[in-house]
């Protein structure tokens, strides 16, 4: 059942956990967040995606990383769970702003090592391409951090196919994390998901059921609603199953702030959608 983060030997659960809802505005109390992480691990999950900017603002940087470390340590599962994090954004006044400068990436990585209480980060991802910093300058800093033993594997987030093609000529890229769900199929249409498969790059779709705000409309979408009734599962499960069937290199990371959501997402691995049902979801109009 497990899937390999491509060409790394790291085997992870087909459904990961996106940590963002546990730390941004509207986040649950810490004990509730711990219950969510506990339910994920007890259900067989062993891949959690975080970032230093999953927090309220710059005064709160690292909140999600510290929370995840504390919860996994309390559960005695820190070594059993692969935790991926990211650098390259900042949160002044609660805004999301890009900073992919080598200096900032190094500073962010070194702080994440402290917040995760680890000597090496298994998967460290460039959170976004900075229009004011040459992409290769950002990438080369990650390569240096890897050579220094601070990063085990390099990933990219919010990138184009062109960025990936450029990156793989300079270093080994373990993953691409981009937005993808039934309402946002840009990477399916552009060939990015196939490009990742062809180059042994794991594709990690974030916001796989619509994201922090978009998920509320997913159960009311007519096609997904009909399929949920057909398979006697939630529309969220159907959306995740659709993503999983795009390829063995797909690793969705639905976020959750409730135990019920974690348990629901885990059931997606038991669903095998029929070809005509996959085509029906493919036909849902994008935003």
N, C-alpha and C positions, 0 to 999 in steps of 0.2 A: 504493500500500500504506500510506502514512503516514496518520496521523490528526491533525486539527487540535485543539489545545487550544482549545476552542470560542471562536470570535470573537476570537482573539488574533493569528491569522496564523502561529502557531508550529506547525510540522509535526513530529510525532514518530513514532517507530516504534510499531506497535500493541501491542507487548509491551515494557514498561519493565523496569527493574531496581530492586527494593527493596533498599536498602543495609543494612538492619538486621542481617542475619546476620553481616556482616563486622566488626561492632563490639561486639556484646553478649557475654554470657557464653558461652564455647565458641567464640569467634571464631577464624578461622584466622590463621596468621602473615601478616605484611604482604605477603610475596612471593606467597603463595597468593591473597590478596585482590586484588592487582594483576592476577594471571592471570585471575581471574574477571571483573574490569572490562574487561580487554583482550579476552577472548573475547566479551563482550557487545557491545563497540564493533565488533570485527571482523565480528560477525554482523549488523551493520546497526543495532544498538540506539543510540538517542540521547536517551533520557529516563531519568534516574536520580533516584529519590526518597530523600531522607535526612531527618535531623532532628538538632538539636543534642543530643538525649537518647539517640541511638543510641550508647551507650557503656556503661561498667560502673557508674559512679556519678558524683556531682557533681564529683569530682576529675578526671574523664575527659571532661567535657562537650566536645562538638565533635569527638570522635574520628573519627566517620564522615565528617563534612564535610571535615576535613583530609585524611583518607585518600583520598576521592574526588578532591579537588582535586589532590593529589600524583600520583595514578595517571593522571588525565587529562592533566595537564601533561607527565608523562613520556612519554605516548603522543602528545603534540602534538594532543590532541583537546579541549582545554578549551572552546574557542569553538564546537565542533561539537556538543557535547552539552548539552542542557537539564538543569540540575540544580535540582530543587525541594526546598525544606527547610521546616521547621516550627518553631514556637515555642509555648510554653504549658504545657509539662510540665517537671518537675524530677526529679532522681534521688537524693534523700538516702538514703545507706546502700544504694543499689541499688534502692530502691523507685521506683515510678512515681507521682508526685503531680502534681496539676493546679495551675497558677498562671497564670491568664489576666488578671492585673492589667495595666493599661496600662504601668506602670513596668517590670514584668518582661518584657513583650512587647518593649518598646523595647530593653531591655538585651540580650535574647536575639537580636533581629534584628541589632543592631549588632555583637554578637560573631560571629554567623554570617557577616556580611559579611567580617570579618577571617579567619575560619577557612576560608571558601571563596575568600578572596583576590579578591574582586570588588567593584565599586562599586555594583552593583545586583543584587538577587536576582530572577530571572525569575518564579518562582512561590513565594510565601511563604504558608504555610497555618497557620491557627489549629489547634493540635494537638488540642485538646479544649475543650469548654465548661466553664468554671469555675463550679461552683454558688455560689461566694462572690463572684463578680464578675458584674455585669450583662452579658449577652451583647453588648449594643450598646456598652458601654464598651470591651470587647475589640476589637470590630469597628472602632470609630471610631479606635482607636489604629493599627490596620493601615491605615486610610484615610489617616491623617496621615503614616505612614511612606511610603506610596505617593506622596502629594503632595510629599514631600521628596525623592523620587527614589531611595529606598532599596529599594523594592519595585516591580516592574513590574506584577505581577498578584497578586490576592488569592484564596486558596483556603481552604476550611473542611474540617476533619476531625472524624470522630466526632460528627456533628451529625444532628439530626432534620429532617424536612421542614419543621416549623415554624420552625426556625432558618434554614433556607435561604430560606423565604418572607420572613421578616423581613429577612434580609441583602440580598436583591435589591431591596428597596424603598429601601435606603440607599446601595448601591454596586454595581459590577459584580463578580460572583463568577465566577471562571474555572473553578473545580473544586470538587468534593466528593470527599473521600477517606474511605470507610467500609469496614468489613469486609464482604466478600461472597464466598461460595464455595458449592459444592454442599451444604454442611452448614449454611450460614448465609445464607438468602435473604430476610432481613427487608426489605431495601430493594427487592427485587423485589415482594414481597407488599404493601408499604405504598404503592407508587407512587413512591418516591423516585427510582428510575432514570428513570421516565417524566417526572417533574417536572424533573429535570436536563435531559433532552432537550428538553422544551418551552421551557426558559429558556436554551438554549445554554450549558449548564454541563457540562463534561467530568466524567464519573464515573470515579473512580480506585479500583477495588476492591483493598484490601490483604488480605493473607493469602488470595490467590485459590485456593491449593491446600491451605489448611488452617492455614497459619501455622507458627510455629517448632516446635510440638509436634504439631499436628493433621495435618500432611502425611503422617505415617508410616502413617496408617490409610487414606488415600485409595486406594492401589492395591488394597486388599482389599475395597473397597466393591463389592458384586456388580454393580450397574448399570454403574459406571465400568469395572470389570474386563472385562465383556462388550464394552463399546464400544471399549475399548483393543484387544481382540482383533479386533474388526470392522474398525477403521481402521488396524490394525497400527501403533499409536503408544502412548505411555505414558498412563496414567490422568491424569497431570498435564497432558499436552497436551490431552486431552479436556476437562478442567475449564476450561482457559484458552480453548479454542475455544468452549465453551458461553458463557462470559462475553463473548467478542468478538462473538458473534452476537446478544447482547441489544441492540446498537445501535452505530452508528458513533461514538458519543460515549464509548464504554467504553475505558479504558486500564488494563489489569491490570498490576500491578507485583510479580510473584513475586520473592521473595528468593532468594539463592543464595550458597553458600559453596564450591561446586565448579564447575569449568568444564563438566563434563558436564551439570549442571542448567541452566546458561545455554543451552547448545546445544539441550537437549531442549525448553525453554520456547519457543525461537524457532520451532520447527517448528509450533507451534499455529496460526500464521497460514496454513498450507497446508491446514488441515482445514476442510471445510464439512460440518457435521453435518446429517443429514436431520431434518426436522421432528419425526418420531416419536422420534428420539433426544434431541432437545432436551426434549421433553415428559417423557421417561423420567428425565432428570436433574432436571427441575423437580419430579418426584414423590419424589425422595429426601428422607426426613424430615430436618427440621432438628434440631440439637442441642437 
